[in-house]
Amino acid sequence: GSDPDAALYWLARMIHAGENPRFIARRIVIQAAEDVGNADPLALVVATSAAHAVEYVGMPEARIPLAQAAIYLACAPKSNASYMGINRAMQDVAEKRAEPVPVHLRDTSYRGAKKLGHGKGYKYPHDHPGGWVEQDYLPEGIKSQTYYQPTQNGREAGIKDRLERLKALKTKPGKNS
């Protein structure tokens, strides 16, 4: 939720009941990634810092960084797009046959790789304007699949806008080719 007072109340209840602060910290870290995600990427930094503080300072002082993290998460914009995206990808991996790695993305660091055609056709993004080049990174059988569907919440709105601009470039002939 988005209620810092409720976050503090339930945190206090768990601490008072004797819940292991490591468990609380783990749940805060998961909430940062699952419920806030890229809407505010700093949430995960705050949460992992609180988890580290639990180990470093111990109780009763660890209640303070736990409270700071709980408040931060309650007040942060929310997105579960990363959570939903990995779940979609995991489902595809579990239900479909494993697709081969595209030849241009295969490892070229060993002797004989070039003879196998590994790396052929790879375009180094940093050699192109904006660090982007039109290139398929997914296997042939799933190259049109979309797993990550960013929201318009918080900083993720900027990610969504950038991905939409890049997608539009893909449809324009002659761009970055």
Secondary structure, 3 states (H helix, E strand, C coil): CCCHHHHHHHHHHHHHCCCCHHHHHHHHHHHHHHHHHHHCCHHHHHHHHHHHHHHHHCCCCCHHHHHHHHHHHHHCCCCCHHHHHHHHHHHHHHHCCCCCCCHHHCCCCCCCCCCCCCCCCCCCHHHCHHHCCCCCCCCHHHCCCCCCCCCCCCCHHHHHHHHHHHHHHHCCCCCCC
